[in-house]
Amino acid sequence: MSFTLRVLIGLVVGLAIGIGVAAAGPGPWQRLPGLVEPIGLIFVNAIRMTVIPLVASGLIVGVASMRDARAVGRLGVRAVALFAVFVAAATTFSAACAFPLLARLGIDPAVAASLRAGAASVGKTAAESARSLPSWSQWVVDLVPVNALKAAVDGAILPLIVFSLAFGLSLTMIDAGRRQIVVGFFQGVSEAMLALVGWVLRLTPVGVFALAVPLGARMGLAAAGALVYYIGLLSLVSAAFILVCLYPAAVWVGRVPLGQFAKAAGPAQVVAFSSRSSLAALPATIDGARASLRWPEELVGFFVPLAASMFRVGGAIAQTVAVLFVARLYDVPLAPAQLATILVTVVVTSFTIPGIPAGAIITMTPVLAVAGVPVEGIGLLMGVDTIPDMFRTLANVTGWFAAGSILARTRAA
């Protein structure tokens, strides 16, 4: 039995039991959700404990290694800048599409209050949240942490990201031998966290089941409807970004004829969509770039591996839509300052998404944290991640072709 099927069974069975408990009325079975919920919370905490070291070490290693990218000229800097533009566009587009559509998702306020009451990470009430929001000037000042270790302990992910970026940049200025020692250490931390995440993911069916039972008990049949709405919304937004943004970018900015671009990207897109793995589509991407788009060999040899390792525009879409959905599910109001913080955090953390199943969902923990949204929703989203993952992987690979086409044109010019 495949891993995806086991996770789906855990979700469906958990929801069915929870809905049954809600429909059955008072009785000894009402204790069941409370008995299994701690297992789900342990699963979520196991994910959360890996995120800060994974994100921080990934950023430090990535930025410190940019010295190697500069060795091939200005291409590395231009590629990363283009990645950031695409990711920023993806987060903005996703928020603009998802926010009004999620407002149409009916969530009973009493049900949302019950979900918040059952969340271990429950924050403040809406009024308290509004009063505690910092001013814009204070928000900017707080981006630079007084103590980076304290920021990590407090889960202040955005200041920690600023420190990690600055630390990585400072490493590029020191002796190469000493830099390699430090980078090697953080590379080891990153790989160890990925191994730990792999262990945690094996428990996903159990964790999803334990989270689904109390959700079904609190929401009843509305729980299934809300998750179906999320699947459709994220898939729709991903497909829309591909058609509205990525294809036009390649055609209008990259000056590639639509038919030629579609022919070049088609095989890699099929592999990406069916396998849900960007890396599995790498050979087809290289072949399409060489044979159909005729990119320069140095662009194919450098840009494609770089994009495969750090450019995941689909992950940015997924994180944006997912955090807005979880906020709607728990009825957590998001002020403009919080939305801005979410978008900034998504842009940065998208470069640290690991190439593993549900990588975008796992690394969205910092995004939920800066939004003040309960992180328990992560386990539930992992349970319905199969179809959205197909679309966001498709967006990732299409983004490689679009960005590469623009770089190829600017180099030719």
Secondary structure, DSSP 8 states (H G I E B T S, - for coil): --HHHHHHHHHHHHHHHHHHHHHH-SSGGGGHHHHHHHHHHHHHHHHHHHHHHHHHHHHHHHHHTHHHHHTT-THHHHHHHHHHHHHHHHHHHHHHHHHHHHHTS---HHHHHHHHHH-TT----HHHHHHH---HHHHHHHTS-S-HHHHHHHT-HHHHHHHHHHHHHHHTTS-HHHHHHHHHHHHHHHHHHHHHHHHHHHTHHHHHHHHHHHHHHHHTTHHHHHHHHHHHHHHHHHHHHIIIIIHHIIIIIS---HHHHHHHHHHHHHHHHHH--TGGGHHHHHHHHHHTS---HHHHHHHHHHHHHH--HHHHHHHHHHHHHHHHHTT----HHHHHHHHHHHHHHGGG--SSTTHHHHTTHHHHHHHT--TTHHHHHHHT-HHHHHHHHHHHHHHHHHHHHHHHHHHH-
